[in-house]
Amino acid sequence: MLIRAYLRASTTEQDAQRAKEELKAFGTKFEHRIAGYYIENQSGTKLERPELNKLIEDSEAGDVLLIEKMDRLTRLPWGEWQTLKARIMGKGLVIVVADQTMTHTVFRSGEQNSITLALTEFMLDLGAAMARDDYETRHKRQAQGIAKAKENGKYRGRQPNLALHQDISDQLTLGRSYSQIQAKLGCSRATIARVVKERYTQSH
């Protein structure tokens, strides 16, 4: 049994590697080493994702697909989630979600009986439905907020996180490397590069 960890973030503004250490510690807790990390910045609403596809292709029956939370694997509509789940299950992969204890049984017993499999699949489906509902709710509220701001003449588009940018700038002034800044602030390399560009523009 090989464990393959899948880490996803929606945009380059988010750091998909943030959960890597947490998943590594999770594997250690069950005395298992993670064989590989598949990391990408893609929306969970996309069925086709290069690194997820690669993980599935690299896997063999009995291997584990490890994720931090269900929404890291899917924010897909129900029908597309069923398509993705069928691909994963058809390859013989076992999905383990770090924050869903019910899915951890494969580490405790080494195998799953029919009842455990049914309960695990139910929990995965429930988590997938909740992840999609959260996505739709947030986007609906965002659209309502933008519409109201436009109506009041206050909409200025997406604004940068000024506090984060200042923190990054301070770290750059101290001579910190990209990796050190990422580890300390939990931001992406793209965001750091954007601040570097802003600093260059301001100084010239």
Secondary structure, 3 states (H helix, E strand, C coil): CCEEEEEEECCCCCCHHHHHHHHHHHHHHCCCCEEEEEEEECCCCCCCCHHHHHHHHHCCCCCEEEECCHHHHCCCCHHHHHHHHHHHHHCCCEEEECCCHHHHHHHHHCCCCHHHHHHHHHHHHHHHHHHHHHHHHHHHHHHHHHHHHHHCCCCCCCCCCHHHHHHHHHHHHCCCCHHHHHHHHCCCHHHHHHHHHHHHHHHC
